[in-house]
Amino acid sequence: ELSEPRARVAGLSLERPRIMGIVNVTPDSFSDGGQFATTEAAIAQGLRLVEEGADILDIGGESTRPNADTVALDEELRRVIPVVEGLRAKTDAVISVDTRKAEVMRRAAAAGADILNDVSAFTHDPEALEVAAETGLPIVLMHAQGDPKTMNENPQYDDVVLDVFDYLEGRIQACVAAGIPKAKIVADPGIGFGKHLHHNVAVMAGLSLYHGLGVPLLLGVSRKKMIGQLCNVEDAKDRVPGSLACAIAGIAAGVQFVRVHDVKETKQAIEVWRACAAGTEKGLD
Ligand SMILES: Nc1nc2[nH]c(SCCc3ccc(S(N)(=O)=O)cc3)nc2c(=O)[nH]1
């Protein structure tokens, strides 16, 4: 076999863009439905996103948006683990867990999670790298400058595109040194994490550079402030067209995974874009 076997991440081939649907497991502030209601709603949301075409579900129990408060370990476990268990029992979709805590990673892997997605690139929790290596799961390394609490106050870069590249390269090396094969690593430039608008758009324009890291790329821009700033749209729910534009821009630059809220819409945008890029109605297959 002259060509090396086609790369896969969590069993997913990378011959076509993969959609990661977002499942935020945060208490429903509109009702005192309690933990059970939150768990059941999150599981239902995950199954809906799979129906809409999500290849992966990203389960997050701690908001890492700017100025967000941290969530205690026991609370994050209470939010995330039941949802991973519930979804594992009901779907074969790939399950990713968005967490910075080693214990959440360990328990999520035991509950059947397939990918560990850490917005701190396994730097926040001193145990995270070792636990991730022990699970043997594929991981997502994302760039962030600073902590969610303060990251967007005054981010500083020499050259944001190159600085993000160098950071990710260093984290890949640290993970490989910790025993995580490079074939199990996905890199992500972290739109909105310690970046002003001009940093975010520079990263978007420079996405193709990150293929030089030698790993698949993931992009998460869905409904983020960058879109709101460009189009003066305050409510995140009104940012879907801009989110689709960012997903397609990423895919056109060769990004293999897009992390989105609006799976149905993103899937339609991708299918149409692929047919037009391939010039055949069958798309790029
Ligand atoms: N791999 C990966 N994981 C992620 N998890 C999240 S949670 C989003 C937190 C947030 C919300 C809103 C803004 S803002 N102010 O730019 O609108 C920033 C960060 N995102 C990502 C992402 O991209 N990749």
The ligand as an SDF file (V2000), in Angstrom:
LIG
                    3D

 24 26  0  0  0  0  0  0  0  0999 V2000
  -11.8910   23.0290   21.1570 N   0  0  0  0  0  0  0  0  0  0  0  0
  -12.6910   24.0590   21.4920 C   0  0  0  0  0  0  0  0  0  0  0  0
  -13.4450   23.9740   22.6120 N   0  0  0  0  0  0  0  0  0  0  0  0
  -14.2180   25.0390   22.9140 C   0  0  0  0  0  0  0  0  0  0  0  0
  -15.0440   25.2170   23.9820 N   0  0  0  0  0  0  0  0  0  0  0  0
  -15.5760   26.4490   23.8400 C   0  0  0  0  0  0  0  0  0  0  0  0
  -16.6600   27.1190   24.9980 S   0  0  0  0  0  0  0  0  0  0  0  0
  -16.8710   28.7590   24.4350 C   0  0  0  0  0  0  0  0  0  0  0  0
  -16.3950   29.7450   25.4700 C   0  0  0  0  0  0  0  0  0  0  0  0
  -16.4340   31.0960   24.8360 C   0  0  0  0  0  0  0  0  0  0  0  0
  -17.6770   31.6590   24.5660 C   0  0  0  0  0  0  0  0  0  0  0  0
  -17.7250   32.9190   23.9600 C   0  0  0  0  0  0  0  0  0  0  0  0
  -16.5440   33.5770   23.6460 C   0  0  0  0  0  0  0  0  0  0  0  0
  -16.6330   35.1050   22.8700 S   0  0  0  0  0  0  0  0  0  0  0  0
  -16.4830   36.2630   23.9320 N   0  0  0  0  0  0  0  0  0  0  0  0
  -15.5620   35.1900   21.9090 O   0  0  0  0  0  0  0  0  0  0  0  0
  -17.9570   35.1910   22.2810 O   0  0  0  0  0  0  0  0  0  0  0  0
  -15.3090   33.0180   23.9390 C   0  0  0  0  0  0  0  0  0  0  0  0
  -15.2570   31.7530   24.5330 C   0  0  0  0  0  0  0  0  0  0  0  0
  -15.1370   27.0870   22.7250 N   0  0  0  0  0  0  0  0  0  0  0  0
  -14.2750   26.1910   22.1380 C   0  0  0  0  0  0  0  0  0  0  0  0
  -13.4700   26.2670   20.9550 C   0  0  0  0  0  0  0  0  0  0  0  0
  -13.4410   27.2620   20.1800 O   0  0  0  0  0  0  0  0  0  0  0  0
  -12.6930   25.1580   20.6770 N   0  0  0  0  0  0  0  0  0  0  0  0
  1  2  1  0
  2  3  2  0
  2 24  1  0
  3  4  1  0
  4  5  1  0
  4 21  2  0
  5  6  1  0
  6  7  1  0
  6 20  2  0
  7  8  1  0
  8  9  1  0
  9 10  1  0
 10 11  1  0
 10 19  2  0
 11 12  2  0
 12 13  1  0
 13 14  1  0
 13 18  2  0
 14 15  1  0
 14 16  2  0
 14 17  2  0
 18 19  1  0
 20 21  1  0
 21 22  1  0
 22 23  2  0
 22 24  1  0
M  END
$$$$
